[in-house]
Amino acid sequence: MQERLPNPQEVFNTYFFPWYPDDLSQREYNCIHPDIDELEILKGTHIREIQPLNQEGRDRAAQQIDGMIHAMMEDWPTIVGCAGDFSIDWIQEFEKKYRYDGIVNLIKQSPPDNYSNSYLILCCELGAAISIALQAEFPQLQWIYDLPYWDSVLFDLNSHTRIHPFHWAMKALSSEFETCSIADKLHSCVSLLEE
């Protein structure tokens, strides 16, 4: 009998929620986020007006995301077997490796009380990869940084659309891994933004 994979909310509760600072752990939106949602703002609002963090906080989140991008570029050629310059092909190779068995093995070697566990790191590297792919296809997307950094979103100011790349990654490494490929989600998302 196959082991049951955690659903996305269980992934969030187990691997991510414990690392929220105490002053953030009770905030209303501590759950798995939707892939895409719309931010209700007045026409003409500047992106700086909707940033939840001060400049120091934004710099910290940006540095952590840049660190995950760098780690992904360093790790994936070995871990996933990617070659050449980064492209959506890297994400497709990742998805081939991290199907049911790959996710089960990853969970087994990832104690959730260790912030550097393989599951959390690889999940955040996948979120970083998704963000690079989205921005390559739709350069107008800008970061709205948040802390923890995995709650940061990519935002299209014209359509007021928010995209949650790190939460996409949590879903991809959960019981929902078969529901939709990340590559398909990326194409659908870009098509929506281009309408």
Secondary structure, 3 states (H helix, E strand, C coil): CCCCCCCHHHHHHHHHHHHCCCCCCCCCCCCCCCCEEECCCCCCCCHHHHCCCCHHHHHHHHHHHHHHHHHHHHHHHHHCCCCCCCCHHHHHHHHHHCCHHHHHHHHHCCCCCCCCCHHHHHHHHHHHHHHHHHHHHCCCCEEECCCCHHHCEEEECCCCEEECHHHHHHHHCCCCCCCCCHHHHHHHHHHHHHC
